[in-house]
Every structure is written in structure tokens, then in C-alpha cells.
Amino acid sequence: MSNPDQADNYVPPVNLPKVAVVILNWNGQRYLQSFMPSVLASGYPELEIVVGDNASTDDSVAFLERNYPQVRIVKNKSNLGFAGGYNQVLKQVEADYYVLLNSDVEVPPDGYSP
């Protein structure tokens, strides 16, 4: 016999959409240092963080690899500008929803919640 209280607390499984937060970077290590912690603070389970690097000459990529191994890095071979850079990176990302985020944005903890 099942416990009636458990039946009242049952929550059916939900297929959450996959969300990709895509940040285009060019020599923005200082912004990544300041704001990446807030980007990663979300508890949303179907979240991928992608940084598209537009051929930075600072240590942005090395900084991310060293400090944020959970962040996927897509490296453009040259600086393709804003639209070109995003277009090239987005070709390599699959998600139901995309959040194009500037690197100098602080994200609230529930910023990706449905």
C-alpha cells in the first residue's frame, strides 16, 4: 500500500529546454574574471556556457581553461567582429534557446529560470 502523502508530493518529470549562454569575447579577460562567477551561478540543469573567442591576444582563453574548465570555448581564427563572431560560434552550438550575453554583464542567480 502506498503512502497517500507521497502521492500529493509527486512531481512528474519535466523535459526542460536546453539553454546555451554564448558570450563573445575579444581581449576581455578582466570582464571574464569579474562576471563569469555570476554566469555560472545558475542552478538551471540544462545549461551550457560557451565563450566564443574572437582571436584574443590577451590571456582570456588560458584564463578560462585554467579557472573554468566547465566552460566550452570556441576559438575563431580571426576577429570576425560582433555579428560575424557570433554567427561563426553559433554554428557550433546546439540548444533550444540561446542567450547572447555581453561579457560585462552580471547575471542574477535565477537569470535562466523558465
C-alpha positions in Angstrom: 0.0 0.0 0.0 1.4 3.4 -0.9 1.6 6.4 1.4 -1.1 8.9 0.4 1.2 11.8 1.5 3.7 10.7 -1.2 1.1 10.9 -3.9 0.3 14.5 -3.0 4.0 15.4 -3.3 4.6 13.7 -6.7 6.0 15.9 -9.3 6.1 14.4 -12.8 9.4 14.6 -14.7 9.7 17.7 -16.9 11.8 17.9 -20.0 13.5 21.2 -19.6 14.7 23.0 -22.7 18.5 23.2 -23.2 19.8 26.7 -22.9 23.1 27.9 -24.2 24.6 31.1 -22.9 27.0 32.3 -25.5 29.5 35.1 -24.7 31.6 36.6 -27.5 35.0 37.6 -26.2 37.8 39.7 -27.6 40.6 40.6 -25.1 38.1 40.7 -22.3 39.9 38.7 -19.6 39.1 41.5 -17.0 35.4 41.1 -17.7 35.5 37.3 -17.6 37.3 37.5 -14.2 34.6 39.8 -12.8 31.4 38.4 -14.3 31.9 34.7 -15.1 31.1 33.6 -11.5 27.6 35.1 -11.8 27.1 33.5 -15.2 27.9 30.1 -13.7 25.9 30.5 -10.5 22.7 29.3 -12.1 21.1 26.1 -10.8 19.4 25.5 -14.2 20.2 21.9 -15.0 20.1 22.1 -18.8 22.6 25.0 -19.2 25.7 25.1 -21.4 28.1 28.1 -21.1 30.0 28.8 -24.3 32.6 31.5 -24.8 33.4 32.3 -28.4 36.8 33.9 -28.6 37.4 36.3 -31.5 41.2 35.7 -31.7 42.1 37.4 -28.4 45.7 38.4 -27.9 45.4 38.7 -24.1 45.2 35.6 -21.8 41.4 35.2 -22.0 41.5 31.7 -23.3 44.2 30.5 -21.0 42.4 32.1 -18.1 39.1 30.3 -18.9 40.9 27.0 -19.5 42.7 27.3 -16.1 39.8 28.6 -14.0 36.6 27.4 -15.7 37.1 24.0 -17.3 33.3 23.6 -17.4 33.0 26.4 -19.9 33.2 25.4 -23.6 35.5 27.6 -25.6 35.0 28.0 -29.4 38.0 29.8 -31.0 37.6 31.9 -34.1 40.7 32.1 -36.2 40.4 35.8 -36.5 38.5 38.7 -35.1 35.2 38.5 -37.1 33.6 41.4 -35.3 30.4 41.2 -33.3 27.9 39.7 -35.8 30.4 37.6 -37.7 31.9 36.3 -34.5 28.6 35.3 -33.0 27.4 33.8 -36.3 30.6 31.6 -36.5 30.3 30.4 -32.9 26.5 29.8 -33.0 27.1 27.3 -35.9 28.8 25.1 -33.4 26.3 25.3 -30.6 23.1 23.3 -30.3 20.3 24.3 -27.9 16.6 25.0 -27.7 17.3 28.6 -26.6 20.3 30.9 -26.9 21.2 33.7 -24.6 23.7 36.1 -26.3 25.4 37.7 -23.3 27.9 40.5 -23.3 31.0 39.7 -21.2 30.4 42.7 -18.9 27.0 41.5 -17.6 26.3 40.3 -14.1 23.6 37.6 -14.2 21.2 37.2 -11.2 21.1 33.7 -9.7 17.7 32.8 -11.3 18.5 34.6 -14.5 18.0 31.5 -16.7 14.9 30.1 -14.9 11.9 29.4 -17.1 
